Amino acid sequence: MNWFRKVFFRQSSVPEVHFEAPPVLQALPAYTPLPAPQPPELRKVTSSSALPSFQTPGSELGLSFHTVEGENTRNKVRDAFSPSLPITNPRLLAGRTEALKTLIRAVEDLKLHIVIYGERGMGKTSLLQILKQLAESAKYQVVYHSCGEDAHFPDMFRAIAAEIPLLYYEGFDVASADRRHTGSLASLLPTGDFNVSQLSDTFAKLSNTRVLIMLDEFDRSPTGLFRRNIAQLVKNLSDRSVKVQLVIAGVAGNLSDLVEHIPSIRRNILGFRIPELKPTEVQQMVSIGEEISGLIFDPEASAQVIAMANGSPYLAALLSQYASFGALDRGASIVAPVDVVNAVAQVADELRARLSDASGEAVDRALVDGWGATLHTFANHSMHDMGCLDADTVQGVLADRRFLDVAEQLRETYGLLITAFDEKPERYRFREEGLGSYIWLRLAENGVNAGRQPAEQA
């Protein structure tokens, strides 16, 4: 994998990550659940049922006279902080200016194909959506497609070609009354299956426009033939200077897959690791949310969100949303530190619910046995290195304990880690996606006792 880092970490906008020993988190105040908020009275309720209710209507039709005080603010909070949905409004995008500059230069000046990679929750889809809007404003033809496990190359690219107007085909006579005027490039593809060469020939005849094809969730696409076809398509388009470029969003391994099939395409691809948010960028997200929702974050509350998010856009948005709701539930317009404390506990519970019982119970046992400080260190490093735990980056903060010994104890005794030696020698990962984030917030909620050392196993 050494060649991988040399080739794909070449852009200057994303510096190499340098790790330092993370500070021990101070214990936060105990989590005291707030009283359940009363749902808005959209209609008279005669039942004494204590079941929860939806707090906002699903349709605005016919409900204009049922406006509930505070409901509009709650909707604004959902608009400002949407952790489960990609950002499609440029106004809401925080901290990605330099990333967009790098991507635009790669497309516009260098005519490269791009692979954007990073852990889930880092905002790859949001970045694609904003890049799509910027490209469309510059008159690019942009086609967005989300990959799936059953992706079939001819079917997927026929659907993509169907979104490219025939107007841009070099043989199309704009002045003619040809009925093909309302057609698409898909009409020029062979009936049934077609191969990469046939698709490349069709794309090569595009004129008077540039096309960006965005393939999101590429890590879900089938390995083997499908990815070999994508690699071959990149090579064909590059070799022939076709006005079509691919922008692929996936994980780091997808770069290896493509280059492994056709090593010569290395020079035609920019590998862009999407960076975690800096503290100033998380603050920008909070400030945007304040502007949209009308709420104000106490400076200490903002600092807590920044610290607990640990560079994750997903955690930053989720914590901000829950903390904002907490303030509204108290009838306040200022988000206080106690709201963030409550939000940390809520998000930790939510992440725990997504884990398997085995992983959750393993964390409980490890913490009881005194592994809190070590797990805190491992969680912090994994969140800043795409889920990786490497001996050369973690060893420096383990004092006199060998990383491999500690990692093996966590793997064998608790099953919290798995080896990833196929990616890099002496590399480990947490056994489940999201486990590192859960541990990080769980320890933030409970506090870490810096004096306790892990119970070494014989």
C-alpha positions, 0 to 999 in steps of 0.5 A, spaced: 500 500 500 506 504 500 504 506 492 497 508 494 499 513 499 504 516 494 500 516 489 493 518 492 495 523 497 499 528 493 494 534 493 496 539 498 489 541 500 489 535 505 495 535 510 497 528 512 494 527 519 499 528 525 497 525 532 498 527 539 496 524 545 489 526 546 487 530 553 483 526 558 476 528 557 473 531 564 467 528 567 461 532 564 455 533 569 450 527 570 445 526 565 438 528 568 433 526 563 428 532 561 421 532 562 418 529 555 415 535 551 408 536 550 406 535 543 403 541 539 395 540 539 394 540 532 387 537 533 383 536 540 385 529 543 379 526 547 383 520 549 388 519 555 393 515 552 400 517 554 403 514 547 407 519 543 405 524 538 408 527 531 410 534 533 409 537 526 404 535 521 406 531 515 402 536 510 402 544 510 395 543 506 389 545 510 393 546 517 395 554 516 390 555 522 393 550 527 400 554 527 403 552 534 408 557 537 415 554 537 413 549 532 416 553 526 423 554 530 423 546 531 422 546 523 428 551 522 432 547 527 431 540 523 433 545 516 439 547 520 442 541 522 440 535 518 445 529 520 441 524 516 440 527 510 445 530 505 446 537 504 443 540 498 443 548 500 450 551 499 448 556 504 448 550 509 455 547 507 460 548 513 468 548 512 468 545 505 471 551 501 478 548 500 475 541 498 471 544 493 476 549 490 481 542 490 475 538 486 473 544 481 481 545 479 481 537 478 475 537 474 476 544 470 484 545 469 487 538 470 481 534 467 482 529 472 477 523 474 476 524 482 475 518 487 473 522 494 473 517 499 473 517 507 469 514 513 461 514 513 458 521 516 464 525 513 459 528 508 461 525 501 454 525 499 453 533 501 460 535 497 457 531 491 451 535 491 454 542 492 459 540 487 453 538 482 450 545 483 456 549 482 458 545 476 451 545 473 451 553 474 457 553 470 453 549 464 456 542 465 451 536 464 451 533 471 448 526 472 448 523 479 447 516 480 447 512 487 450 505 486 448 499 489 450 491 490 446 489 484 449 495 479 449 492 472 454 496 468 450 496 461 443 498 465 446 503 469 450 507 464 444 506 459 440 510 465 446 515 465 446 516 458 438 517 458 439 524 462 444 527 457 440 530 451 441 528 444 442 536 443 450 535 445 451 529 440 456 532 434 452 529 429 445 532 431 443 538 426 440 543 431 436 546 425 433 540 423 426 538 425 428 531 426 424 528 432 430 526 435 430 533 438 427 531 445 431 524 445 437 523 449 444 519 448 441 513 450 438 512 443 445 511 440 447 505 445 446 498 442 440 494 444 441 490 450 448 489 453 454 493 451 461 493 452 466 499 455 468 500 448 461 501 445 460 506 451 466 510 450 465 511 442 458 514 444 461 519 449 467 520 444 462 524 440 459 529 445 460 536 443 459 543 446 459 541 453 462 537 458 459 532 462 460 530 469 458 523 472 457 522 479 457 515 482 456 515 489 456 509 494 461 506 490 463 502 496 456 498 495 457 496 488 459 489 486 467 487 485 470 484 479 467 485 473 463 492 474 469 495 477 474 493 472 469 496 467 469 502 471 477 502 471 477 501 463 472 506 462 476 511 466 482 509 461 478 510 455 475 517 456 482 519 458 486 516 453 481 519 448 480 526 451 473 525 451 469 531 455 466 526 460 469 525 467 467 521 473 467 523 480 466 517 484 465 517 492 467 511 496 472 508 501 479 508 500 479 501 498 475 503 492 482 507 489 486 500 490 481 496 486 481 501 480 488 502 480 489 494 481 485 493 475 489 498 470 495 501 474 496 506 468 490 510 470 494 512 476 495 519 473 488 520 470 485 520 477 485 524 483 484 521 490 481 526 495 480 524 502 475 528 505 478 531 511 474 531 518 472 538 520 476 543 524 474 546 530 473 553 526 469 549 521 464 546 526 463 553 529 461 555 522 456 549 522 453 552 529 453 559 527 449 557 520 444 553 525 443 559 529 442 564 523 437 559 520 433 557 527 434 563 531 437 560 537 443 562 540 448 557 542 452 559 549 459 559 548 461 554 552 455 550 549 458 551 542 465 549 545 462 542 548 459 541 541 466 542 538 470 537 542 464 532 542 464 532 535 471 530 534 471 533 527 465 529 525 460 533 521 455 527 522 456 528 530 456 535 530 450 536 526 446 530 531 449 533 537 447 540 535 440 538 533 439 534 539 441 540 544 437 545 540 431 541 541 433 540 548 433 548 549 426 548 546 423 543 550 425 548 556 422 553 553 429 557 552 432 560 546 439 559 548 442 553 548 446 551 554 451 547 556 446 542 560 443 541 553 449 539 550 450 534 556 443 531 555 445 531 547 451 527 548 447 522 552 442 521 547 447 520 541 451 515 545 444 511 546 442 512 539 449 509 537 449 504 542 442 501 539 445 501 532 451 496 535 450 489 536 449 486 543 455 483 543 459 489 541 455 493 546 456 488 552 464 488 550 465 495 551 461 494 558 466 489 560 472 493 558 470 499 561 469 495 568 476 492 567 479 499 567 480 499 559 477 506 559 483 510 557 486 506 552 479 505 549 479 513 549 485 513 545 483 508 540 477 511 539 480 518 538 485 515 533 480 511 529 476 517 528 482 521 525 484 516 521 478 513 517 477 508 522 484 505 522 488 503 528 496 503 526 502 501 530 506 507 527 501 512 529 498 510 536 504 507 539 507 514 541 501 515 546 501 508 549 507 509 554 511 503 555 506 498 552 506 495 546 501 497 541 500 490 538 500 487 545 494 492 547 491 491 540 491 483 541 488 483 548 482 488 546 481 483 540 482 476 543 479 478 550 473 483 548 472 482 541 472 489 540 478 489 534 479 486 528 485 485 524 486 489 517 493 486 515 491 485 508 490 493 508 497 494 512 501 490 516 500 491 524 493 495 522 487 494 526 480 496 526 474 496 531 469 490 529 463 494 527 462 501 524 460 506 529 463 503 535 469 508 535 464 514 535 460 510 540 466 509 545 468 516 544 461 519 546 460 514 552 467 516 555 465 523 554 458 522 558 461 518 563 468 521 564 475 518 564 479 516 570 486 518 568 489 514 573 486 507 572 490 503 567 488 497 563 488 490 567 493 487 563 492 480 562 497 474 563 
